[in-house]
């Protein structure tokens, strides 16, 4: 038996596209001909379909999932066999999964992550009430949609679920579950209950918040030992911005002994919701009243004229709020400094009216003289920033975007492929690749595909023929391409590694940097490495790999470093900054130098301006290079779900991963 072709009809269902791949089989988007509806069709891998025990487990998935009527469990329609194909049909969920979201964004904002996990916790409680333990809770098994602007999640893949009353269904010595999320009692072969799923769900929440699993290790044995014996790291050790109420909740959910965890998954979810609400309250607390003599202008956010003392519209500083490029931590509401009390002058009365127009009455010889009202001049309208042109199709399930050799390229995680797209004609070629393509870069005639989590695949850019995967030695967290090598960060080893573009071989030795390197960018003949744990940036000479100067400090919450048109930017939970270079290299910045963009944003830095896109509203704005002055009127229409931007020719190209489309933007003036 071979895998079915697209267009084949099996069991009365026409296979239309691949929707996802898992350890048990392939999920297809299919059309049920008898009812004229789209469904998801899961077909067991051919090499497993002949295993009687596995076939029985697969049938059990249908019975188990069908027995659960819950808004956060994917409904199962039918299970059957046809011409040797063992399959299951269920609701087709338009959206993505949590694994893809984490891979594309890096981290998920705490409010969103906790909301999603709490929904899955409710679904698990429903399963546990029926005596069922899922035993494979992981990000890839959590499907995500966003109807009406609110997250809605579904738990899927009950293929290794176990009835607590059933002692069978696994071969002797066979441990089921995904190793990055498996509970200690599962590893030890002990009887499990719903608290094992709670442990796995806590691992999922930890990864969603930080971008990495609780126990990243290089070998299977090391991961197993860590689950059994190593204390779970605190959230604040990975990201200082997450210190606070969520830490004890995660610590309890990740307890080694089931008795030390919450009684139910739902209790864990509710505790996480309460903790994130407490974070919200803490960050939204009013600021202290300014001391006497303190004067500060209200921050300009847009839509009103220049503030006193400013030459034009300026973005002010406000309390920490969400503005990350990849990771997306907590967001609070806007906060503004309290203005000083009105000044008093003898003989002059100043009264504020609704339009903020001040009228001064002068008494001259007993006659009231009312001077002409001086209304503030209306600000000149901002020039158009450009226009958003009709989109072109991206690869199915595209999560990342790059450019090379005049083409756009996307990594299509769900389809196990990459796409080559001609920006002039919109024509697209799909090239299948093995594994899970999570990101890609272009260099020297080849596309270099990062296969999550520790290998890189060279693909010929002309033919689409893939070479052999290159093992990089440990899990990677980010990649970038330079003139002669692909560079990658390895946070568990505190090093960066290089892959030679010409030979596709590792360049030894690895280069030591700071603690937990998590982001990397290349430009100006230099490599910039963001070290998350010690909040520094290490600068390396691209040609030699040697450090240049000493690492510079960056604020808490910094999540990304990027080089755009020769300019170095940082961004994260507290805001953005354009870094300046001094005689000894980059100059460090502190929180006071960050610019709060008041959005969940990403950006592209050009030669003369910076383009900021808001992921929630789909709005594109043009700023000065230092991000402090608005230069153009906003553009709307990119849609929610922008995950990447590149420049090709005289246009910017934005990937909307929710719509699987790429939007070209023609800009007014130089990029």
BELFEN-V363029 format. One record per helix or strand of 3 or more residues. SS is the DSSP state (2 for helix, 1 for strand). FROM is the first residue (numbers start at 1). LEN is the number of residues. If there is no record, write none. Layout:
# BELFEN-V363029
SS_FROM_LEN ; SS_FROM_LEN
This chain:
# BELFEN-V363029
1_13_9 ; 1_25_8 ; 1_37_8 ; 2_46_4 ; 2_52_15 ; 1_76_7 ; 1_85_7 ; 2_98_8 ; 2_110_20 ; 2_139_3 ; 1_142_4 ; 2_147_3 ; 1_152_4 ; 2_184_4 ; 2_194_17 ; 2_220_10 ; 2_235_4 ; 2_240_3 ; 2_245_9 ; 2_258_3 ; 2_265_19 ; 1_361_4 ; 1_367_4 ; 1_386_3 ; 1_398_7 ; 1_407_6 ; 1_417_6 ; 1_428_5 ; 1_437_7 ; 1_446_6 ; 1_455_6 ; 1_466_6 ; 1_478_4 ; 1_485_6 ; 1_495_6 ; 1_506_7 ; 1_517_7 ; 1_526_6 ; 1_536_6 ; 1_558_7 ; 1_567_6 ; 1_575_5 ; 2_591_3 ; 1_601_5 ; 1_610_5 ; 1_619_5 ; 1_630_7 ; 1_642_7 ; 1_651_6 ; 1_661_7
